[in-house]
Amino acid sequence: DPGGRIARGHARSWGMNQPNPNIREARPVIRQLDEGAINRIAAGEVVERPASAVKELVENAIDAGARRITVDIADGGKTLIRVTDDGCGIAAEDLALALSRHATSKIDGSDLLNIHTFGFRGEALPSMGAVGRLRLTSRAEGAEAAEITVEGSRVSPVRPAALRGGTVAELRDLFYATPARLKFLRTDRAEAQAIADVVKRLSMAEPSVAFTLRDVSGDGDGRVVFRADAETGDLFDALSGRMGVVLGRDFADNAVRVDAEREGLRLYGLAGLPTYSRGAAVAQYLFVNGRPVKDRLLLGALRAAYSDLLSRDRHPVVSLFIDCDPKLVDVNVHPAKSEVRFRDPGMARGLLVSGLRHALAENGHRASSTVATATLGALRPEPQQESARIYQMDRPSMAARTAAYAAQSPGFAEMTGDYSARVEPEPELPA
C-alpha cells in the first residue's frame, strides 16, 4: 500500500519535528517548595479519604491516653469530622508546633525501630490543615484551654477557649483546597461505612477504651452508629466482650481462644470455628503490637491455617493479635502504616499457622451454634396441607376412565358380561 506507507512516513516526520516536552533549551532551576505545597503533597499519602483522617485523629487520642473517645461525622465525613477525647491534652504553647510538619511527641528521632505508639511521623495534623479547615481545642492538666485553626496551611494565632479537659479536633470541608480529590470520593453512605470500619478496628485494639461513633448529618443530635463501652476483666474476657459488641454475640459464642508463643512472638485472640465462616474475607482482623494491619504475609498464613478445614469459597472469622518487641517488626513501611515487615517473617507465619491449628484441634469437631440451629430448622416437618397430595400411582389409567364412561352410558346392561369381575378359565383348544 504505497499511500499508507507515505502517510506513515509523514506522521513520523511530523512527530520528529515536534519539540520534546522533557527537553528544554534553558537549564531547569532547582527550587524549594513552599510549606503549603509540601503539606498538600504529604496529604495525598496520609489523608486518602475521610476514613484516613478519622484513623489518624483517633490514634492520636489513644496515644494521648484517652479513656473515652467520641467521633462525630456529617455527610460521610466530607463536611465534618470531630474527634473528642479525655486524654492528656496539648499545652497552649505547643499547639502551633503540633501543626508543623515532622513535629511529634511520640518519638525523639533517635530510634525508629523502637516505636510504642500509633503515630510517630508528625504528618497527620499539618496534612489535614493543608486540605481542609482544621481546628484544635485542647486543655492540658493544670493549664488553661486554648485553640488554633488552620485553613489551607494558613495558621491563625492561638487564642483562649473553653474546654473542661482533653482535646477536640474538628476537621471541616475536607479537600476544599484540592477540589479534584472530591471527585474520587465515594457516596456518603460508602464513606460512612469506611469510617465505621476504622473505628471498629481501633476499638478492638483497645477494649479498655470507650468508643462512640455518631452521624450528625442534618439537624438534631444525630444518630449513634456504633457504641462500645469500656471492658473490664482479664485479657480474654475483655477481648471477648469487645468482639461481642463489634462482631456480634454469635462470634464470641462460636470462637476458640488462641494463645501461643514462640521466640519472642506471642499470638493471642479469638478464631471462629470452621463451621462459622463467611462467603467473603470481610471479618478478618489482624493486629501487630495493637496496630490494625492488612498484611499479605499474615493473611496468607491465615488461609493456610484453615486450608484443610474450609472450602475455597469460605473464609474464617478471626480477631488475632501478635505482640513482640518493637525492634522485631518495622512499621515504617507504608504511609498509612497498614503494613508491617517482620525481621523473621517465617517465624511469624509459622506461629500463626501452628497456633491456629492447635487451638482448633483442641476443640475437636465442635460445631457452631448457628449451624446447628439452621440444621434443626431444615429438619422440621412440613406443614400439613388442606388436601392430601394425589400421587401418579393413585390416578386412574386412560383405559379405566374409558370403561367408567362407557359403564354410565344407556347400554350398560349389555356390557356386563364383557366386563365381569370374575376370572374364568380359558377353554382348552382341541388337539
C-alpha positions as CSV (number, residue, x, y, z in Angstrom):
1,D,0.0,0.0,0.0
2,P,2.1,2.9,-1.2
3,G,-0.4,5.5,0.1
4,G,-0.3,4.0,3.6
5,R,3.5,4.0,3.7
6,I,3.6,7.6,2.6
7,A,1.1,8.6,5.2
8,R,3.0,6.8,7.9
9,G,6.2,8.4,6.8
10,H,4.6,11.9,7.0
11,A,3.4,11.1,10.5
12,R,6.9,10.0,11.6
13,S,8.5,13.1,10.2
14,W,5.8,15.3,11.8
15,G,6.4,13.6,15.2
16,M,10.2,14.1,14.8
17,N,9.7,17.8,14.2
18,Q,7.6,18.3,17.3
19,P,9.6,19.5,20.4
20,N,10.1,17.0,23.2
21,P,8.4,18.5,26.3
22,N,11.1,16.8,28.5
23,I,14.0,18.6,26.7
24,R,14.4,22.3,27.4
25,E,16.8,24.7,25.9
26,A,17.3,26.5,29.3
27,R,18.7,24.6,32.3
28,P,15.9,23.8,34.9
29,V,16.2,25.6,38.2
30,I,16.0,23.7,41.4
31,R,13.8,25.5,43.9
32,Q,12.5,24.8,47.4
33,L,8.7,24.1,47.6
34,D,6.7,26.3,49.9
35,E,5.2,24.8,53.1
36,G,1.7,24.7,51.7
37,A,2.7,22.6,48.6
38,I,4.7,20.2,50.8
39,N,1.7,19.7,53.1
40,R,-0.6,19.1,50.1
41,I,1.8,16.5,48.7
42,A,2.0,14.7,52.0
43,A,-1.7,14.8,52.4
44,G,-2.1,12.8,49.2
45,E,-0.5,9.9,51.1
46,V,-1.7,10.4,54.6
47,V,-5.3,11.6,54.1
48,E,-6.6,9.5,51.2
49,R,-10.3,9.7,52.2
50,P,-12.4,10.8,55.3
51,A,-11.7,7.4,57.0
52,S,-8.0,8.1,56.8
53,A,-8.5,11.4,58.7
54,V,-10.6,9.6,61.3
55,K,-8.0,6.9,61.8
56,E,-5.2,9.5,62.4
57,L,-7.3,11.6,64.8
58,V,-8.5,8.6,66.8
59,E,-5.0,7.1,67.0
60,N,-3.8,10.5,68.4
61,A,-6.5,10.3,71.0
62,I,-5.4,6.8,72.0
63,D,-1.7,7.8,72.2
64,A,-2.8,10.7,74.5
65,G,-4.1,8.1,77.0
66,A,-7.8,8.8,76.4
67,R,-10.4,6.5,78.1
68,R,-13.4,7.8,76.2
69,I,-13.4,8.8,72.5
70,T,-16.4,10.3,70.6
71,V,-16.4,10.6,66.8
72,D,-19.0,12.8,65.1
73,I,-19.3,12.8,61.3
74,A,-21.5,14.5,58.8
75,D,-22.1,13.6,55.1
76,G,-19.7,10.7,55.3
77,G,-17.0,12.8,56.8
78,K,-16.8,15.2,53.9
79,T,-18.2,18.2,55.7
80,L,-17.4,17.4,59.3
81,I,-15.2,15.1,61.3
82,R,-15.0,15.9,65.0
83,V,-13.0,13.7,67.5
84,T,-13.4,14.4,71.2
85,D,-11.2,12.7,73.8
86,D,-10.4,13.0,77.5
87,G,-6.6,12.5,77.1
88,C,-3.7,14.4,78.4
89,G,-4.3,17.4,76.1
90,I,-1.9,19.8,74.5
91,A,-0.4,22.9,76.2
92,A,-1.2,26.3,74.6
93,E,2.4,26.9,73.7
94,D,2.6,23.6,71.9
95,L,-0.4,24.0,69.6
96,A,1.3,25.8,66.9
97,L,4.2,23.3,66.9
98,A,1.7,20.5,66.7
99,L,0.6,21.8,63.3
100,S,4.1,22.0,61.8
101,R,5.5,19.1,59.8
102,H,7.5,16.4,61.5
103,A,6.8,17.7,64.9
104,T,5.6,14.9,67.3
105,S,5.6,14.0,71.0
106,K,5.7,10.2,70.2
107,I,9.4,9.7,69.4
108,D,12.7,11.7,69.8
109,G,14.0,10.5,66.4
110,S,16.9,8.5,67.9
111,D,15.5,5.1,67.2
112,L,12.8,4.4,64.5
113,L,12.7,0.7,65.3
114,N,11.6,1.2,69.0
115,I,8.1,2.6,68.4
116,H,5.4,2.0,71.0
117,T,2.7,4.4,69.7
118,F,0.3,4.6,66.8
119,G,1.7,7.8,65.4
120,F,5.3,8.8,65.0
121,R,5.8,10.8,61.8
122,G,4.1,14.1,62.7
123,E,2.4,14.5,59.3
124,A,-1.3,13.9,60.1
125,L,-2.3,17.3,61.5
126,P,-0.4,19.5,59.0
127,S,-1.7,17.4,56.2
128,M,-5.3,17.8,57.3
129,G,-4.8,21.5,57.7
130,A,-3.5,21.7,54.1
131,V,-6.6,20.2,52.5
132,G,-9.3,21.2,55.0
133,R,-10.3,23.6,57.7
134,L,-8.9,22.2,61.0
135,R,-9.5,23.5,64.5
136,L,-7.7,22.2,67.6
137,T,-9.1,22.9,71.0
138,S,-7.2,21.4,73.9
139,R,-6.6,21.8,77.6
140,A,-3.7,20.1,79.4
141,E,-3.9,19.3,83.1
142,G,-3.2,22.4,85.3
143,A,-3.4,24.8,82.3
144,E,-5.9,26.9,80.5
145,A,-7.7,25.8,77.4
146,A,-6.7,27.2,74.0
147,E,-7.5,26.7,70.4
148,I,-5.8,27.2,67.0
149,T,-7.2,27.0,63.5
150,V,-5.6,26.3,60.1
151,E,-7.2,26.6,56.6
152,G,-5.2,25.6,53.5
153,S,-1.9,25.7,55.5
154,R,-2.7,29.2,56.8
155,V,-2.3,29.0,60.6
156,S,-4.1,31.5,62.9
157,P,-2.8,32.7,66.2
158,V,-3.5,30.7,69.4
159,R,-6.4,32.1,71.4
160,P,-8.1,31.2,74.6
161,A,-11.0,28.7,74.6
162,A,-13.5,26.9,76.8
163,L,-12.9,23.2,77.4
164,R,-13.0,21.1,80.6
165,G,-10.2,18.8,79.5
166,G,-8.7,16.7,76.8
167,T,-8.7,17.6,73.1
168,V,-11.3,18.3,70.4
169,A,-10.1,18.0,66.8
170,E,-12.6,19.4,64.3
171,L,-12.0,19.0,60.5
172,R,-14.5,20.7,58.2
173,D,-14.8,20.7,54.4
174,L,-12.3,18.1,53.7
175,F,-10.4,18.6,50.4
176,Y,-11.9,22.0,49.8
177,A,-8.4,23.2,49.0
178,T,-8.0,20.4,46.5
179,P,-11.4,20.1,44.8
180,A,-10.2,17.4,42.3
181,R,-9.9,15.0,45.2
182,L,-13.6,15.3,45.9
183,K,-14.4,13.6,42.6
184,F,-12.7,10.5,43.7
185,L,-14.7,10.0,46.9
186,R,-17.5,7.5,47.0
187,T,-21.1,8.1,48.2
188,D,-21.7,9.5,51.7
189,R,-23.0,6.0,52.7
190,A,-19.9,4.3,51.5
191,E,-17.6,6.7,53.2
192,A,-19.5,6.5,56.4
193,Q,-19.2,2.7,56.3
194,A,-15.4,3.0,55.8
195,I,-15.3,5.3,58.9
196,A,-17.3,2.8,60.9
197,D,-14.9,0.0,59.9
198,V,-11.9,2.1,61.1
199,V,-13.5,2.9,64.4
200,K,-14.4,-0.7,65.0
201,R,-10.9,-1.9,64.2
202,L,-9.4,0.6,66.6
203,S,-11.9,-0.3,69.3
204,M,-10.9,-4.0,69.0
205,A,-7.3,-3.0,69.7
206,E,-8.3,-1.0,72.8
207,P,-11.0,-2.9,74.7
208,S,-10.5,-0.7,77.8
209,V,-11.4,2.5,75.9
210,A,-15.0,3.5,75.3
211,F,-15.9,4.5,71.7
212,T,-18.9,6.3,70.3
213,L,-19.5,7.0,66.6
214,R,-22.3,9.4,65.8
215,D,-23.7,10.6,62.5
216,V,-24.8,14.2,62.9
217,S,-25.8,14.9,59.3
218,G,-28.7,17.3,59.0
219,D,-30.4,18.7,62.1
220,G,-30.8,17.3,65.6
221,D,-28.5,15.4,67.9
222,G,-27.5,12.8,65.3
223,R,-27.7,9.1,65.3
224,V,-25.4,6.7,67.2
225,V,-23.9,4.4,64.6
226,F,-21.6,2.4,66.9
227,R,-21.0,2.4,70.6
228,A,-18.7,0.2,72.8
229,D,-18.4,0.7,76.5
230,A,-15.1,0.1,78.2
231,E,-14.5,-3.6,79.0
232,T,-13.1,-4.8,82.3
233,G,-11.6,-8.1,83.4
234,D,-8.7,-10.2,82.2
235,L,-7.3,-10.1,78.7
236,F,-9.6,-12.7,77.1
237,D,-12.7,-11.6,79.0
238,A,-12.3,-8.0,77.8
239,L,-11.4,-9.1,74.3
240,S,-14.4,-11.5,74.2
241,G,-16.7,-8.7,75.4
242,R,-15.5,-6.2,72.8
243,M,-15.7,-8.7,70.0
244,G,-19.3,-9.5,71.0
245,V,-20.1,-5.8,70.6
246,V,-18.3,-5.4,67.3
247,L,-18.9,-8.7,65.5
248,G,-22.0,-9.9,67.4
249,R,-22.6,-12.3,70.2
250,D,-22.6,-15.2,67.8
251,F,-18.9,-14.8,67.1
252,A,-18.0,-14.7,70.7
253,D,-20.1,-17.9,71.3
254,N,-18.6,-19.7,68.3
255,A,-14.9,-18.8,68.6
256,V,-12.0,-20.5,70.3
257,R,-9.3,-18.9,72.3
258,V,-5.8,-18.8,70.7
259,D,-2.7,-18.3,72.9
260,A,0.7,-19.4,71.6
261,E,4.2,-18.1,71.9
262,R,7.5,-18.7,70.0
263,E,10.9,-17.0,70.3
264,G,9.7,-13.6,71.5
265,L,6.4,-13.5,69.5
266,R,3.1,-14.0,71.2
267,L,-0.2,-14.8,69.3
268,Y,-3.5,-14.5,71.1
269,G,-7.1,-13.7,70.3
270,L,-10.3,-15.4,69.1
271,A,-10.7,-17.6,66.0
272,G,-14.1,-18.6,64.6
273,L,-14.9,-22.3,64.2
274,P,-14.7,-23.7,60.7
275,T,-18.5,-24.1,60.6
276,Y,-18.8,-20.4,61.5
277,S,-17.4,-18.9,58.3
278,R,-18.3,-16.2,55.7
279,G,-18.6,-16.1,52.0
280,A,-16.1,-13.2,51.8
281,A,-13.0,-12.2,53.7
282,V,-14.6,-9.3,55.3
283,A,-14.3,-10.3,59.0
284,Q,-10.6,-10.9,59.4
285,Y,-9.0,-8.6,61.9
286,L,-5.2,-8.7,62.5
287,F,-3.2,-6.6,64.8
288,V,0.6,-6.3,65.4
289,N,1.5,-4.6,68.7
290,G,-2.0,-3.3,68.9
291,R,-1.9,-1.7,65.4
292,P,-4.6,-2.8,62.9
293,V,-2.8,-4.1,59.8
294,K,-3.8,-5.7,56.5
295,D,-0.6,-7.6,55.9
296,R,-0.3,-10.1,53.0
297,L,2.0,-12.4,54.9
298,L,-0.4,-12.7,57.8
299,L,-3.5,-13.1,55.6
300,G,-1.7,-15.9,53.6
301,A,-0.8,-17.6,56.9
302,L,-4.5,-17.4,58.0
303,R,-5.6,-19.1,54.8
304,A,-3.1,-21.8,55.2
305,A,-4.2,-22.5,58.8
306,Y,-7.8,-23.1,57.6
307,S,-6.9,-24.7,54.3
308,D,-7.8,-28.2,55.5
309,L,-11.0,-27.1,57.2
310,L,-12.7,-24.8,54.8
311,S,-13.5,-24.9,51.1
312,R,-12.1,-22.3,48.8
313,D,-15.3,-20.2,48.7
314,R,-15.5,-19.9,52.5
315,H,-13.4,-17.6,54.8
316,P,-12.8,-17.7,58.5
317,V,-13.8,-15.0,61.0
318,V,-10.9,-14.1,63.3
319,S,-9.5,-11.4,65.6
320,L,-5.9,-12.1,66.3
321,F,-3.1,-10.2,67.9
322,I,0.7,-10.6,67.6
323,D,2.8,-8.9,70.3
324,C,6.6,-8.7,70.1
325,D,9.5,-6.4,70.8
326,P,9.1,-3.3,68.6
327,K,12.6,-4.0,67.3
328,L,11.5,-7.2,65.8
329,V,9.0,-5.5,63.4
330,D,9.2,-2.5,61.2
331,V,6.1,-0.4,61.0
332,N,7.6,2.4,58.9
333,V,6.8,0.6,55.6
334,H,3.6,2.2,54.4
335,P,2.4,5.9,54.7
336,A,-0.9,4.7,56.3
337,K,1.1,2.2,58.5
338,S,-1.3,-0.6,57.4
339,E,1.6,-3.0,56.5
340,V,4.5,-4.2,58.6
341,R,7.7,-6.1,58.0
342,F,8.9,-8.7,60.4
343,R,12.6,-9.3,60.9
344,D,11.8,-13.0,60.7
345,P,8.7,-13.4,58.6
346,G,8.9,-17.2,58.5
347,M,8.7,-17.2,62.3
348,A,5.6,-15.0,62.3
349,R,3.9,-17.1,59.6
350,G,4.7,-20.4,61.4
351,L,3.4,-19.1,64.7
352,L,0.1,-18.1,63.2
353,V,-0.4,-21.4,61.3
354,S,0.6,-23.7,64.2
355,G,-1.2,-21.6,66.9
356,L,-4.5,-21.6,65.0
357,R,-4.3,-25.3,64.0
358,H,-3.5,-26.3,67.6
359,A,-6.4,-24.2,69.0
360,L,-8.9,-25.6,66.5
361,A,-7.7,-29.2,67.0
362,E,-8.2,-28.9,70.8
363,N,-11.9,-28.2,70.2
364,G,-12.3,-31.4,68.1
365,H,-15.4,-31.5,65.9
366,R,-17.4,-28.9,67.8
367,A,-20.0,-27.3,65.5
368,S,-21.1,-23.7,65.8
369,S,-24.5,-23.0,67.3
370,T,-25.6,-21.1,64.3
371,V,-25.1,-24.1,62.0
372,A,-26.8,-26.4,64.5
373,T,-29.9,-24.1,64.7
374,A,-30.1,-23.9,60.9
375,T,-29.8,-27.7,60.6
376,L,-32.6,-28.3,63.1
377,G,-34.8,-25.8,61.2
378,A,-34.2,-27.7,58.0
379,L,-35.3,-31.0,59.6
380,R,-38.7,-29.7,60.8
381,P,-41.7,-31.4,59.3
382,E,-43.6,-29.6,56.6
383,P,-46.9,-28.0,57.5
384,Q,-50.0,-30.2,56.7
385,Q,-51.9,-29.1,53.6
386,E,-55.7,-28.8,53.5
387,S,-56.0,-31.5,50.8
388,A,-53.9,-34.7,50.6
389,R,-51.5,-34.9,47.7
390,I,-52.5,-37.1,44.8
391,Y,-49.6,-39.2,43.5
392,Q,-49.4,-40.6,40.0
393,M,-50.0,-44.2,41.1
394,D,-53.4,-43.2,42.6
395,R,-54.6,-41.7,39.3
396,P,-56.8,-44.0,37.1
397,S,-55.4,-45.0,33.8
398,M,-56.9,-44.0,30.4
399,A,-58.4,-47.4,29.8
400,A,-60.1,-47.4,33.3
401,R,-61.5,-44.0,32.7
402,T,-62.9,-45.0,29.2
403,A,-64.5,-48.1,30.8
404,A,-66.1,-46.0,33.5
405,Y,-67.6,-43.6,31.0
406,A,-69.0,-46.5,29.0
407,A,-70.5,-48.0,32.1
408,Q,-72.5,-44.9,32.7
409,S,-74.0,-45.0,29.2
410,P,-77.5,-46.3,28.4
411,G,-76.2,-49.7,27.1
412,F,-74.6,-50.6,30.4
413,A,-76.7,-53.8,30.8
414,E,-75.4,-55.2,27.5
415,M,-71.7,-55.0,28.6
416,T,-72.0,-56.6,32.0
417,G,-70.8,-59.9,30.5
418,D,-67.9,-58.4,28.8
419,Y,-66.7,-56.5,32.0
420,S,-67.1,-59.0,34.8
421,A,-65.0,-59.1,37.9
422,R,-64.8,-62.9,37.8
423,V,-61.8,-64.6,36.3
424,E,-63.0,-67.5,34.0
425,P,-60.5,-70.2,32.9
426,E,-59.9,-70.1,29.2
427,P,-61.4,-73.1,27.3
428,E,-58.9,-75.7,26.1
429,L,-58.4,-75.8,22.4
430,P,-59.0,-79.2,20.7
431,A,-55.9,-81.1,19.9
